């Protein structure tokens, strides 16, 4: 065998050979082995050198290698330099990442390695658009302490279409993007306007990406209509965020073979649960039912069954349906409308655990002791029949209010529901002892009238039925993570890391000014957070403190890294319970089925590196769905406030920034900005640690959580902004300078 330094890898065993063999008829070296080759070579390599090292000679293998290297380049694993060689990005002191645009023209790069964002000056952003993938070099630190970057290479252009308002001024046609992270106007040649009229909402295809010297150029490919048309806000969001919303022809062809009922052959070799009174408990407007629950008392506590729709039986890897589910990664929930991850025949039909019909399921069986702690669990494939479709409201009325009419209607199920409630109470106590976080947050629901106009915005009241299902889903998700962890199979976990050292330092400074202390030293645990929350209950600033505590936490993501879930105080957590609407859950189901059927881990179709990429993709699409939904809700609320200009409202300061105060109106749950320029004749200093603006001359202090009176000063639908003006000018005095020192 030749030495590896001689670039002869032909006799090296690829540790992922079995995985590659399952994926390809003629396997090629795995990504891991290619990275190892370049790292051990210690220098950039040409494609021909890589092919020779692996003994690849025929055209089919060479083409497969070319595609793999391009994919690795696109994913930021390799850089194709000007000498036509492939090199490892980190070996060149370079970073790959995603561009995040800012309305003011500058931007940031979010590195793939999870390190802090890098700052891009406006001149760097001239040739980029929001969401592009780039390789950058780090130039240094600017005067504000931010790492500055210079773009080395654009890996991927991710803005191909832009939705916005069409304008024609002095013979020049252009589109102003609806997405304010895209700072470029899109120039439209005269012969590419597609009949668009001034002020209309349009979709522009980018035909020339921006450069350092030129603006992007596009052509109109779709006329959406007038911007105030009913439902236009969703059409805009779908196109602004490029949400897949139409089923490809190949998907429609694949689902033609599905029937309304589960085939008898599919029910074979499964545990029959049809006689067990499993029930679904969801909201009144739910249409797809992922989960059903049942429990019974045992001598040691309870046996809990959490049955989840077996989506993985129907959605097979790398089929058109799977590719589209991966592309979407999640269902997107707009007010009164859903863009599902799976076609309706599955999401509302075959996979949905509808009442009184046979359904395939993946079951988590948990044994829980009298202290509310699971002590044994197992998974199996089953066939079930939901005995009732219940709502949270109905269950709460039966269990908490003693509603006789409902209790009589569901008399056969009532003892089982009461047992579920008894189990929930001991599990909830165990959760509190564990120290899992349980912050009070206010969710709202938009109620529509005619032509999709908002009639009112109402708070969503959570009851024990909501919490009951939430507790059981957390238990099943945790059990799934531990099941897969024991078997050491590649999987996607839901990871929630603890707060960073910087966030903890800022939090302690803020709490110290209030005479409060967070336990746990440099690494506080969830129970330290919750002890503090309990200690401030009843204080007038308790909501402020809770808000700051929440903002100190990081965002949960999907990743194969075993870092646990800080917020739930669990060392391992996965998403298992919603495969109809989340792709990570489907991946977890596939891993569990692989283990249940006794297949070796090495033959699993996904590797750890696959899971890294899948985690990044699913996390990004989750954020995209959240942002699209938030945009729609913001637009609807702006429309709702248009006829309320000049009216007075009471509100709470929900955020403090260097440019003003965001105020959330208490009764109608709408947020707007009080700009710093309207706060009076004073110079205000922004204190990000204490979350307040302090008047230099007057000593007036505006702090997160303060109650204020405002009037609605203006509404801008195009920019989705609501402006407020303060009526109450003195919410609080700043502490004296002497004490602050």
C-alpha positions, 0 to 999 in steps of 0.5 A: 500500500502506498503512503497516504502522503503520496495521495494513494487512497485506493486501498483505504477503507471508506468508513461510510462505504455501506452508506454510499453503496445504499445511495449509489449504484456505483459508490464514490468516496464519501465527503468525509474521506475526501476531506481527509485526503485534502487535509492529509495532503496538506495542500489544495488538490485538483479534481484530477488529483483527487480522482487519481488518489481514489482510483476513479477512471470511468466517466460515470465515477468522474461525473459523480465525483465532480457533482460531489465536489460541487455540492461540498463547495456549495455547502461550504466544506470546500473552496475552489480557488483561482488555481482550479484547486479544492482546499479546506476552508478553515485551512485558509483562515476563511469562513463560510456562512449566510449573508443577513442583509440590513435595511440600512445597507450594511449586513452580516455573515452568519458563519456555518461553524456557529461563531459570532456574526461578522460585519459587512460594510455597505460597500461589501453588500453592494454585490450581495443580496440577503441569504446569499452564501459566501466565503469571507476572510476576517479583516479585523475588529471595528471601533464597535468591537465587531469582527469585520469581513471581506467577501472572498467568493460567493458560493451560492445566490439564494435570491432568484425572485423578489416580490415588491411594488412596481414603480415607473419614474422618469422613464425608469422602471424598478421594483422595491422589494417587500423584504426590507433586508434586500436593500437593492431596488431591482431595475426592470428594462422597458421590454421586461415590465410584463404589463405591470402598472405603477404601485402594483404588487409583482414578482420579479425574476433576477436575470442579473445579480448585483455587482460592486458597480451595478444594481440587480436587473430583473423581469416581471414574471407575475402580477399579483395585483393591488396591495390592499386586496384581501389575502394579498399579504399571504401571497406576498409572504409566500413569494418574498420568502420563496415558500414552496406552495405548489406540488410538483407534478412528480409528487402528484403522480406519486400520491395517485396510488394512495387510497383513503383507507389504510391497506390491509397489508400495511397493518400486518406485523404491527401491534394492534391497539384498535381496542385501546381508547386512544384519543386525540386532543387538539385545538378547535381549528386543527385539521391534522392530528399527529398524536393520540394518548392513553394511560392506565394505572399500574402498581408502580405508577402509570403506563402511558402510550403516545401514538404518533402518525406513522408518516415514514411508512408513506414518505419513503427516502429520496422519492418525490414526496420525500424530496418535496417534504425536505424542501419545505421542512415544515408546515407554515401556519398563517392566520386562517391558512396553512401551507402543509409540508405534506399533501392533503391526502396524507396530512388530513387523510391517511396520516391524520389520526382521525376518529373511528378509522384505522391508522398506522402509528409509531408508538412510544410506551412509557412507564412512569412512577408515582413521582412522575419520572419515566423509568422504562420506555420502548417503541413499536409500530402499531395500528390504532383507531382513535376513539374520539377527536377531543378539543382542549376546551372540551377536556378542560370543561370535563376535567376542571369545570365538571361539565355534566353534558360533556361528561355524559357525552364522553362517559365511556372515555371519562375515566381514562381522561381523569387518569391522564389528568392525574398522571399529568399532575405528577409529571408536572410536579416532577418537571418543576422539581427538575427545574424546567423553564415555564415562562408565562407568554401571551399568545394571540389569535386573529379573528376575521370578519368579511373580506379577511378584515380583522374584527379583533385580536384575542388572547389564547388562554392555555388550560390544563388540557393544553399542558397535559398534551405538552407534558406527554409530548415532551416525555415521548420526545425525550424518550426518542432521543435517549432510544437513539442515543443508546443505539448510537445512530445518526439522528437529528436532535432538538438542541437548546444551549445555555446562555453565553458567558456574555449574556450571563454577565449582562444579565447579572449586571441588570439584576444587580441594579434591581437588588436581585441575584441569579444562582449558579455562578458562571453556569446557571442551570434552568432551576436557577432561572425558575427560582428567580422567577418565583422569587419576584412573583407579585413584584410590579416589575416581574414581567420585565424581569421575566422578559430579560431572563428569556432574552438571555437564552439562545435559540433552539436549533436542529443538530446531531450534537448531543448538547441537551435542551437547556430550557426543558432541563433535559440531557437529550431531546428530539422532535418525534411527535409531529412528523406530519408538519416537521421534517426532523420528526420524520427523520427521527421516525426513520432512525427508530424504524431502522433500529426496530427492524434490527438493521446495523447502524452502519447501513443507515442511509444518513451519516452524521455529516448528513445530519449536520446539513439537514439540521442547518436546512431544517433550522433555516426553514423553521426560521423562514416560516416564523419570519413569513408568519410574523410578516403576515401578522404584522401587515394585518395588524397595520391594516387593523390600526389604519382607522385608529390614528389619533386614538389613545391606548395603554401599553407596555414597553416591550423593547428598548433600542438605541432609536426608540421604544417599542410599545405593546398595546395592552388590550389589542395586542399590537406593537408599534414604535415610539421613535427617540426623536419624539421623546422630548427636548433631551438627549437620551442614552441607550443602556443595553444592559439595563434595557432603558433610555436615560434622559441626560438633562431631565433624568427621565428613564424609559425602561423595558416593562414600563406602562405608558399611554400612547396615541397612534401617530401613523401607520405605514402598510408598505413598511409594516410599521406603526408609529406611536406618540407618548402621552405619559412623559415621565414613567420613571426617574433615573437613579442618581449618578452617585448611586450608579457609580 
